Amino acid sequence: MIPSTLLGTASIPNNGGELRLTQRENDFSIHLKGVRGELMNSRVHGSEIALAELGCAHIQGKDDAMVLVGGLGMGFTLAAALKTASITSQVVVAELVPEVIEWNKGPLGECAGRPLADNRVRVHLGDVAELFKTKQAAYDAVLLDVDNGPEGFTQTGNNNLYSIESLQAIRETLHPGGVLALWSAWHDPKFTLQLKKARFKVEAKTVRAHKGKGSRHTIYLARKI
Ligand SMILES: C[S@@+](CC[C@H](N)C(=O)[O-])C[C@H]1O[C@@H](n2cnc3c(N)ncnc32)[C@H](O)[C@@H]1O
């Protein structure tokens, strides 16, 4: 097998360890050093696109829609959100690790068609959780894919994101009818209950990892009613 080449490393804030970008032929991987595993691989991105298609379906054709994407990763979710959003819409992308933004400005950015270059995009460098502290209705859709599911993986601090308090804070940043969409590598009925307790109307959709094939992933769709 052709060995992979290390293109870059980054420290994850809050002692989250080391994030690595590697390339093998045309495929890129962002993973955590050691046994913790892979966050994202460019070869398999069907469910990251589905996250935006399902989470933004209700804003199609809407003027001035506001979308929040957390985090950037390889930009597939961001690119798919831009595809659905109208020309007058804005998409904020929150990314914790500065190097991930730099990597997307280099060769990695080609994977999703360089969505950061779209003038509807605004980058928030920092923890996406900071944007939920305002508790003011600002977004029509919040698309969350910062871990491999509703538990802290990139950094343990992300565990707080999935608590009832945090889900309620996210709900307050949504306009009425707005949707929180969350990507997960597994289906956890307890998380559906958690979203319901935070007063969302919830659906859990199964999507395939790659072109209708591969692993089954879950997209939680939580609508503010
Ligand atoms: C699985 S990747 C996202 C993949 C992305 N959906 C795509 O289409 O390529 C997770 C990303 O979230 C970032 N991240 C992790 N925790 C975060 C947080 N609390 N706030 C913002 N970004 C975060 C990671 O650095 C990484 O870039």
The ligand as an SDF file (V2000), in Angstrom:
LIG
                    3D

 27 29  0  0  0  0  0  0  0  0999 V2000
  -15.7480   15.8240   11.4080 C   0  0  0  0  0  0  0  0  0  0  0  0
  -14.9890   17.3410   11.0240 S   0  0  0  0  0  0  0  0  0  0  0  0
  -16.2500   18.1840   10.1260 C   0  0  0  0  0  0  0  0  0  0  0  0
  -16.4350   17.6210    8.7490 C   0  0  0  0  0  0  0  0  0  0  0  0
  -17.2780   18.5380    7.8760 C   0  0  0  0  0  0  0  0  0  0  0  0
  -18.7030   18.3110    8.1260 N   0  0  0  0  0  0  0  0  0  0  0  0
  -16.9800   18.3450    6.4010 C   0  0  0  0  0  0  0  0  0  0  0  0
  -17.9160   18.3890    5.5940 O   0  0  0  0  0  0  0  0  0  0  0  0
  -15.8120   18.1650    6.0340 O   0  0  0  0  0  0  0  0  0  0  0  0
  -15.0500   18.1820   12.5800 C   0  0  0  0  0  0  0  0  0  0  0  0
  -14.4710   19.5860   12.5560 C   0  0  0  0  0  0  0  0  0  0  0  0
  -14.9740   20.2980   13.6880 O   0  0  0  0  0  0  0  0  0  0  0  0
  -13.9210   21.0200   14.2940 C   0  0  0  0  0  0  0  0  0  0  0  0
  -14.3150   21.2280   15.7050 N   0  0  0  0  0  0  0  0  0  0  0  0
  -14.2710   20.3380   16.7230 C   0  0  0  0  0  0  0  0  0  0  0  0
  -14.7890   20.8490   17.8450 N   0  0  0  0  0  0  0  0  0  0  0  0
  -15.2010   22.1090   17.5380 C   0  0  0  0  0  0  0  0  0  0  0  0
  -15.8310   23.1530   18.2710 C   0  0  0  0  0  0  0  0  0  0  0  0
  -16.1650   22.9910   19.5570 N   0  0  0  0  0  0  0  0  0  0  0  0
  -16.1000   24.3160   17.6380 N   0  0  0  0  0  0  0  0  0  0  0  0
  -15.7750   24.4800   16.3210 C   0  0  0  0  0  0  0  0  0  0  0  0
  -15.1680   23.5290   15.5710 N   0  0  0  0  0  0  0  0  0  0  0  0
  -14.8910   22.3500   16.1660 C   0  0  0  0  0  0  0  0  0  0  0  0
  -12.7130   20.1370   14.0750 C   0  0  0  0  0  0  0  0  0  0  0  0
  -11.4970   20.8470   14.2200 O   0  0  0  0  0  0  0  0  0  0  0  0
  -12.9540   19.6400   12.6380 C   0  0  0  0  0  0  0  0  0  0  0  0
  -12.4520   20.5450   11.6990 O   0  0  0  0  0  0  0  0  0  0  0  0
  1  2  1  0
  2  3  1  0
  2 10  1  0
  3  4  1  0
  4  5  1  0
  5  6  1  0
  5  7  1  0
  7  8  2  0
  7  9  1  0
 10 11  1  0
 11 12  1  0
 11 26  1  0
 12 13  1  0
 13 14  1  0
 13 24  1  0
 14 15  1  0
 14 23  1  0
 15 16  2  0
 16 17  1  0
 17 18  1  0
 17 23  2  0
 18 19  1  0
 18 20  2  0
 20 21  1  0
 21 22  2  0
 22 23  1  0
 24 25  1  0
 24 26  1  0
 26 27  1  0
M  CHG  2   2   1   9  -1
M  END
$$$$
